[in-house]
Amino acid sequence: MGTVVDAANKEANGIAHTNKKVTVVFVLGGPGSGKGTQCANIVQHFGYTHLSAGDLLRAEIKSGSENGTMIQNMIKEGKIVPSEVTIKLLQRAIEENGNDKFLIDGFPRNEENRAAFEAVTGIEPEFVLFFDCPEEEMENRLLSRNQGREDDNIETIRKRFRVYMESSVPVIEYYNAKGKVRKIDAARPIEEVFEAVKAVFTPPSDKVAA
């Protein structure tokens, strides 16, 4: 199937857009917002394929490919992996998967990611599922979930939250202006959150009894 090199060549020829007709939903939410759990529920109930940008980067590194080695070196040096690299991994995963419905989790992380994704793939998300959770609630969840993990002290959590807010809020505002944001109150219990999620994914025609 297509490789990252093929994708780069196609891009050079100006025909990088994904030919496959797909439905993409971006899933955004801060650390501890519970989006991972909800993604698993959506996959099970609605037949979406869950793509995590972080997982794809880790898998590429593990594969030992030239591309993976480059990614690993950049991370080691504390550099940010360029949007194009992540996007090509996402694009390849979409093209090689038999499904046509995808949840893209934790991406775009910032405005630059967002613009590059649309430019490279030609795909606009159907909508953006935004798990809105107060900082205090996220803190409590992370602290109780990760007892004994060094990187989850209160200062680190607050820093992660600040970084998330600064980078993701402009993305959410951009899509909100287009009427594409579906905001979910993620502070509620898991079951209640999923009821709200189900309502977003159920077409209006299916909600009305015939």
Contacts in CASP RR format, 6 or more apart in sequence:
PFRMAT RR
TARGET T0000
AUTHOR 0000-0000-0000
METHOD contacts of the structure
MODEL  1
MGTVVDAANKEANGIAHTNKKVTVVFVLGGPGSGKGTQCANIVQHFGYTH
LSAGDLLRAEIKSGSENGTMIQNMIKEGKIVPSEVTIKLLQRAIEENGND
KFLIDGFPRNEENRAAFEAVTGIEPEFVLFFDCPEEEMENRLLSRNQGRE
DDNIETIRKRFRVYMESSVPVIEYYNAKGKVRKIDAARPIEEVFEAVKAV
FTPPSDKVAA
1 92 0 8 1.000
1 95 0 8 1.000
1 96 0 8 1.000
2 92 0 8 1.000
2 95 0 8 1.000
2 96 0 8 1.000
3 92 0 8 1.000
4 67 0 8 1.000
4 85 0 8 1.000
4 88 0 8 1.000
4 89 0 8 1.000
4 92 0 8 1.000
7 16 0 8 1.000
7 88 0 8 1.000
7 91 0 8 1.000
7 92 0 8 1.000
8 88 0 8 1.000
10 16 0 8 1.000
11 120 0 8 1.000
16 91 0 8 1.000
16 120 0 8 1.000
16 121 0 8 1.000
17 120 0 8 1.000
17 121 0 8 1.000
17 122 0 8 1.000
17 123 0 8 1.000
18 91 0 8 1.000
18 94 0 8 1.000
18 95 0 8 1.000
18 121 0 8 1.000
18 122 0 8 1.000
18 123 0 8 1.000
20 94 0 8 1.000
20 95 0 8 1.000
20 100 0 8 1.000
21 100 0 8 1.000
22 94 0 8 1.000
22 100 0 8 1.000
22 101 0 8 1.000
22 102 0 8 1.000
22 123 0 8 1.000
23 100 0 8 1.000
23 101 0 8 1.000
23 102 0 8 1.000
23 126 0 8 1.000
24 94 0 8 1.000
24 102 0 8 1.000
24 104 0 8 1.000
24 123 0 8 1.000
24 124 0 8 1.000
24 125 0 8 1.000
24 126 0 8 1.000
25 48 0 8 1.000
25 101 0 8 1.000
25 102 0 8 1.000
25 103 0 8 1.000
25 104 0 8 1.000
25 125 0 8 1.000
25 126 0 8 1.000
25 127 0 8 1.000
25 128 0 8 1.000
25 129 0 8 1.000
26 104 0 8 1.000
26 106 0 8 1.000
26 107 0 8 1.000
26 108 0 8 1.000
26 125 0 8 1.000
26 127 0 8 1.000
26 128 0 8 1.000
26 129 0 8 1.000
26 175 0 8 1.000
27 35 0 8 1.000
27 36 0 8 1.000
27 38 0 8 1.000
27 39 0 8 1.000
27 103 0 8 1.000
27 104 0 8 1.000
27 105 0 8 1.000
27 106 0 8 1.000
27 128 0 8 1.000
27 129 0 8 1.000
27 131 0 8 1.000
28 35 0 8 1.000
28 106 0 8 1.000
28 128 0 8 1.000
28 129 0 8 1.000
28 130 0 8 1.000
28 131 0 8 1.000
28 168 0 8 1.000
28 171 0 8 1.000
28 172 0 8 1.000
29 35 0 8 1.000
29 106 0 8 1.000
29 130 0 8 1.000
29 131 0 8 1.000
29 132 0 8 1.000
29 133 0 8 1.000
29 164 0 8 1.000
29 168 0 8 1.000
29 186 0 8 1.000
30 131 0 8 1.000
30 133 0 8 1.000
30 138 0 8 1.000
30 161 0 8 1.000
30 164 0 8 1.000
30 168 0 8 1.000
31 138 0 8 1.000
31 142 0 8 1.000
31 157 0 8 1.000
31 160 0 8 1.000
31 161 0 8 1.000
31 164 0 8 1.000
32 133 0 8 1.000
32 138 0 8 1.000
32 141 0 8 1.000
32 142 0 8 1.000
32 145 0 8 1.000
33 131 0 8 1.000
33 132 0 8 1.000
33 133 0 8 1.000
33 138 0 8 1.000
33 186 0 8 1.000
34 131 0 8 1.000
34 133 0 8 1.000
34 141 0 8 1.000
34 186 0 8 1.000
34 190 0 8 1.000
34 193 0 8 1.000
35 105 0 8 1.000
35 106 0 8 1.000
35 129 0 8 1.000
35 131 0 8 1.000
35 186 0 8 1.000
36 105 0 8 1.000
37 190 0 8 1.000
38 129 0 8 1.000
38 131 0 8 1.000
38 184 0 8 1.000
38 190 0 8 1.000
38 193 0 8 1.000
38 194 0 8 1.000
38 197 0 8 1.000
39 50 0 8 1.000
39 103 0 8 1.000
39 105 0 8 1.000
40 50 0 8 1.000
41 194 0 8 1.000
41 197 0 8 1.000
42 48 0 8 1.000
42 50 0 8 1.000
42 103 0 8 1.000
42 197 0 8 1.000
42 201 0 8 1.000
43 49 0 8 1.000
43 50 0 8 1.000
43 103 0 8 1.000
45 198 0 8 1.000
45 201 0 8 1.000
46 101 0 8 1.000
46 201 0 8 1.000
47 99 0 8 1.000
47 101 0 8 1.000
48 99 0 8 1.000
48 101 0 8 1.000
48 102 0 8 1.000
48 103 0 8 1.000
49 97 0 8 1.000
49 99 0 8 1.000
49 101 0 8 1.000
49 102 0 8 1.000
49 103 0 8 1.000
50 102 0 8 1.000
50 103 0 8 1.000
50 105 0 8 1.000
51 90 0 8 1.000
51 93 0 8 1.000
51 94 0 8 1.000
51 102 0 8 1.000
51 103 0 8 1.000
51 104 0 8 1.000
51 105 0 8 1.000
52 105 0 8 1.000
52 106 0 8 1.000
53 86 0 8 1.000
53 89 0 8 1.000
53 90 0 8 1.000
53 104 0 8 1.000
53 105 0 8 1.000
53 106 0 8 1.000
53 107 0 8 1.000
53 109 0 8 1.000
54 86 0 8 1.000
54 106 0 8 1.000
56 86 0 8 1.000
56 89 0 8 1.000
56 90 0 8 1.000
56 93 0 8 1.000
57 71 0 8 1.000
57 81 0 8 1.000
57 85 0 8 1.000
57 86 0 8 1.000
57 89 0 8 1.000
60 67 0 8 1.000
60 68 0 8 1.000
60 71 0 8 1.000
60 89 0 8 1.000
61 68 0 8 1.000
61 69 0 8 1.000
61 71 0 8 1.000
61 72 0 8 1.000
61 75 0 8 1.000
67 85 0 8 1.000
70 85 0 8 1.000
71 81 0 8 1.000
71 85 0 8 1.000
74 80 0 8 1.000
74 81 0 8 1.000
75 81 0 8 1.000
83 108 0 8 1.000
83 112 0 8 1.000
83 113 0 8 1.000
83 116 0 8 1.000
83 117 0 8 1.000
84 116 0 8 1.000
84 120 0 8 1.000
86 107 0 8 1.000
86 113 0 8 1.000
87 113 0 8 1.000
87 116 0 8 1.000
87 117 0 8 1.000
87 120 0 8 1.000
87 121 0 8 1.000
88 120 0 8 1.000
90 104 0 8 1.000
90 107 0 8 1.000
90 117 0 8 1.000
90 121 0 8 1.000
91 120 0 8 1.000
91 121 0 8 1.000
94 102 0 8 1.000
94 121 0 8 1.000
94 123 0 8 1.000
103 129 0 8 1.000
104 125 0 8 1.000
107 113 0 8 1.000
107 117 0 8 1.000
108 114 0 8 1.000
108 117 0 8 1.000
108 171 0 8 1.000
109 167 0 8 1.000
109 168 0 8 1.000
109 171 0 8 1.000
110 167 0 8 1.000
110 168 0 8 1.000
110 170 0 8 1.000
110 171 0 8 1.000
111 167 0 8 1.000
111 170 0 8 1.000
111 171 0 8 1.000
111 174 0 8 1.000
113 171 0 8 1.000
114 171 0 8 1.000
114 174 0 8 1.000
117 123 0 8 1.000
118 124 0 8 1.000
125 175 0 8 1.000
125 180 0 8 1.000
126 180 0 8 1.000
127 175 0 8 1.000
127 180 0 8 1.000
127 181 0 8 1.000
127 182 0 8 1.000
127 200 0 8 1.000
128 171 0 8 1.000
128 172 0 8 1.000
128 175 0 8 1.000
128 180 0 8 1.000
128 181 0 8 1.000
128 182 0 8 1.000
129 182 0 8 1.000
129 184 0 8 1.000
129 197 0 8 1.000
129 200 0 8 1.000
130 172 0 8 1.000
130 181 0 8 1.000
130 182 0 8 1.000
130 183 0 8 1.000
130 184 0 8 1.000
131 184 0 8 1.000
131 186 0 8 1.000
131 193 0 8 1.000
132 183 0 8 1.000
132 184 0 8 1.000
132 185 0 8 1.000
132 186 0 8 1.000
132 187 0 8 1.000
133 186 0 8 1.000
133 187 0 8 1.000
134 187 0 8 1.000
135 158 0 8 1.000
135 161 0 8 1.000
137 186 0 8 1.000
137 187 0 8 1.000
138 157 0 8 1.000
138 161 0 8 1.000
139 154 0 8 1.000
139 157 0 8 1.000
139 158 0 8 1.000
139 161 0 8 1.000
142 152 0 8 1.000
142 157 0 8 1.000
143 152 0 8 1.000
143 154 0 8 1.000
143 157 0 8 1.000
145 152 0 8 1.000
146 152 0 8 1.000
172 181 0 8 1.000
175 181 0 8 1.000
182 200 0 8 1.000
184 193 0 8 1.000
184 196 0 8 1.000
184 197 0 8 1.000
184 200 0 8 1.000
185 193 0 8 1.000
185 196 0 8 1.000
186 193 0 8 1.000
188 196 0 8 1.000
199 207 0 8 1.000
END
